[in-house]
Every structure is written in structure tokens, then in C-alpha cells.
């Protein structure tokens, strides 16, 4: 059983500060009489590893997920930490600013290898590809801790 829980926004600057992850399979798959599930992590179905805009005009974004409880129902929420070119024109400083935003919020998330990567990259920032790896590693460990 597979669901695409990540809501893709284009351009990156359209991401809200946080939003629900549109898959509850980590909470419901056992009741569906299946052995496992997939949710594409923070990568949408059909993700292409290359492409995107030029680095000097791209909004840098890190996606981190966490479990929250609304009323009596558990859900996964995606937090988007982003820095736009209008906030910081210099690409390297934009990267550092994005990693700083995630770093400053890291204690609200499960401590995973993704969070450790953020700590290791702070305060200097990193590449856009590393941001994806951070989010994916964190999401996989979060889901693993829930099942």
C-alpha cells in the first residue's frame, strides 16, 4: 500500500510554514490487513533528482516531519524551513540562513540522523541536494519510530 503524502509546492517560496502530511498509513496500515506501506517520504511521487532553477534564484527549503496530536487523532505535520532570494540574495548565505532556521527548531523534532546532519552543517549551510537527504533521513526514522 502506497500513498503520496507530501504536498508539492512550486515554486519553493509557496511552501507554508507547516502543513499536514497527507498520509496516515503509519497509524492505520495494521487495520488495513497489509504487511507494510510506503509514503514517498518528503519526496513527491514522480520526483526528479535533477532540474530546478539556477542556484542564485532558488528558494532554499528543508522539510522536517513530526507527529502531532489534534484532539484525539495523531497526524504527521511537515515543517518547511525556507529562505527566499529576496530574504538573502547571496546563495551561500541563503543556505546558511536556511540551515540556521532548522537548527534553531531542531529540539521540537525526534532526534534522528537528519537532525544530526543539520547540527553538522550548522552554521555554514549546505547544498540543496543535502537538504533533501536531511529531510528524507529524518522522515524515515520518524516513521520507523511510530510503527
FENSULMO-V991640 format. One record per residue. RES is the residue in one small letter. PSI is psi in whole degrees, 0 to 359 (* if undefined). BURIAL is # if it has 16 or more other C-alpha atoms within 10 Angstrom, else .. D_CENTER is the distance of its C-alpha to the mean C-alpha in whole Angstrom. Layout:
res:RES psi:PSI burial:BURIAL d_center:D_CENTER
res:RES psi:PSI burial:BURIAL d_center:D_CENTER
//
This chain:
res:x psi:129 burial:. d_center:22
res:x psi:135 burial:. d_center:18
res:x psi:145 burial:# d_center:16
res:x psi:100 burial:# d_center:14
res:x psi:346 burial:# d_center:11
res:x psi:131 burial:# d_center:9
res:x psi:113 burial:. d_center:11
res:x psi:133 burial:. d_center:11
res:x psi:136 burial:. d_center:13
res:x psi:130 burial:. d_center:15
res:x psi:174 burial:. d_center:15
res:x psi:329 burial:# d_center:12
res:x psi:349 burial:# d_center:14
res:x psi:354 burial:. d_center:14
res:x psi:134 burial:# d_center:11
res:x psi:174 burial:. d_center:12
res:x psi:327 burial:. d_center:11
res:x psi:160 burial:. d_center:10
res:x psi:162 burial:. d_center:11
res:x psi:143 burial:# d_center:12
res:x psi:124 burial:# d_center:10
res:x psi:46 burial:# d_center:13
res:x psi:130 burial:# d_center:14
res:x psi:13 burial:. d_center:16
res:x psi:327 burial:# d_center:17
res:x psi:338 burial:# d_center:17
res:x psi:338 burial:. d_center:19
res:x psi:350 burial:. d_center:21
res:x psi:327 burial:# d_center:22
res:x psi:328 burial:. d_center:25
res:x psi:350 burial:. d_center:27
res:x psi:6 burial:. d_center:26
res:x psi:43 burial:. d_center:29
res:x psi:160 burial:. d_center:26
res:x psi:340 burial:. d_center:25
res:x psi:185 burial:. d_center:22
res:x psi:168 burial:. d_center:19
res:x psi:152 burial:. d_center:16
res:x psi:12 burial:# d_center:13
res:x psi:9 burial:# d_center:11
res:x psi:225 burial:# d_center:8
res:x psi:16 burial:# d_center:5
res:x psi:130 burial:# d_center:8
res:x psi:158 burial:. d_center:11
res:x psi:130 burial:# d_center:15
res:x psi:13 burial:. d_center:16
res:x psi:134 burial:. d_center:14
res:x psi:122 burial:. d_center:16
res:x psi:341 burial:. d_center:15
res:x psi:168 burial:. d_center:18
res:x psi:203 burial:. d_center:19
res:x psi:182 burial:. d_center:17
res:x psi:179 burial:. d_center:19
res:x psi:143 burial:. d_center:21
res:x psi:326 burial:. d_center:19
res:x psi:352 burial:. d_center:21
res:x psi:8 burial:. d_center:21
res:x psi:142 burial:# d_center:17
res:x psi:126 burial:# d_center:14
res:x psi:137 burial:# d_center:12
res:x psi:139 burial:# d_center:8
res:x psi:131 burial:# d_center:5
res:x psi:121 burial:# d_center:2
res:x psi:138 burial:# d_center:3
res:x psi:152 burial:# d_center:6
res:x psi:156 burial:# d_center:9
res:x psi:135 burial:# d_center:13
res:x psi:158 burial:. d_center:15
res:x psi:123 burial:. d_center:19
res:x psi:119 burial:. d_center:20
res:x psi:249 burial:. d_center:24
res:x psi:10 burial:. d_center:24
res:x psi:129 burial:. d_center:21
res:x psi:147 burial:. d_center:18
res:x psi:164 burial:# d_center:15
res:x psi:134 burial:# d_center:11
res:x psi:137 burial:# d_center:10
res:x psi:126 burial:# d_center:6
res:x psi:131 burial:# d_center:7
res:x psi:117 burial:# d_center:6
res:x psi:113 burial:# d_center:8
res:x psi:155 burial:# d_center:11
res:x psi:122 burial:# d_center:14
res:x psi:159 burial:# d_center:17
res:x psi:332 burial:# d_center:20
res:x psi:334 burial:. d_center:22
res:x psi:321 burial:. d_center:20
res:x psi:111 burial:# d_center:21
res:x psi:324 burial:. d_center:23
res:x psi:124 burial:. d_center:23
res:x psi:315 burial:# d_center:20
res:x psi:319 burial:# d_center:20
res:x psi:328 burial:# d_center:20
res:x psi:317 burial:# d_center:17
res:x psi:314 burial:# d_center:15
res:x psi:322 burial:# d_center:17
res:x psi:321 burial:# d_center:16
res:x psi:313 burial:# d_center:13
res:x psi:326 burial:# d_center:12
res:x psi:321 burial:# d_center:15
res:x psi:313 burial:# d_center:13
res:x psi:319 burial:# d_center:10
res:x psi:316 burial:# d_center:13
res:x psi:342 burial:. d_center:15
res:x psi:2 burial:. d_center:13
res:x psi:330 burial:# d_center:12
res:x psi:348 burial:. d_center:15
res:x psi:357 burial:. d_center:14
res:x psi:158 burial:. d_center:11
res:x psi:136 burial:# d_center:13
res:x psi:106 burial:. d_center:14
res:x psi:177 burial:# d_center:13
res:x psi:331 burial:# d_center:13
res:x psi:317 burial:# d_center:10
res:x psi:322 burial:# d_center:11
res:x psi:323 burial:. d_center:14
res:x psi:320 burial:# d_center:13
res:x psi:314 burial:# d_center:12
res:x psi:323 burial:# d_center:16
res:x psi:334 burial:. d_center:17
res:x psi:341 burial:# d_center:16
res:x psi:138 burial:# d_center:17
res:x psi:11 burial:# d_center:19
res:x psi:345 burial:. d_center:19
res:x psi:186 burial:# d_center:16
res:x psi:190 burial:# d_center:15
res:x psi:162 burial:. d_center:15
res:x psi:324 burial:# d_center:12
res:x psi:323 burial:. d_center:12
res:x psi:326 burial:# d_center:11
res:x psi:319 burial:# d_center:8
res:x psi:314 burial:# d_center:7
res:x psi:321 burial:# d_center:9
res:x psi:310 burial:# d_center:8
res:x psi:319 burial:# d_center:4
res:x psi:311 burial:# d_center:7
res:x psi:315 burial:# d_center:9
res:x psi:313 burial:# d_center:8
res:x psi:315 burial:# d_center:7
res:x psi:315 burial:# d_center:11
res:x psi:323 burial:. d_center:12
res:x psi:309 burial:# d_center:11
res:x psi:318 burial:# d_center:13
res:x psi:320 burial:. d_center:16
res:x psi:339 burial:. d_center:16
res:x psi:340 burial:. d_center:17
res:x psi:* burial:. d_center:19
//
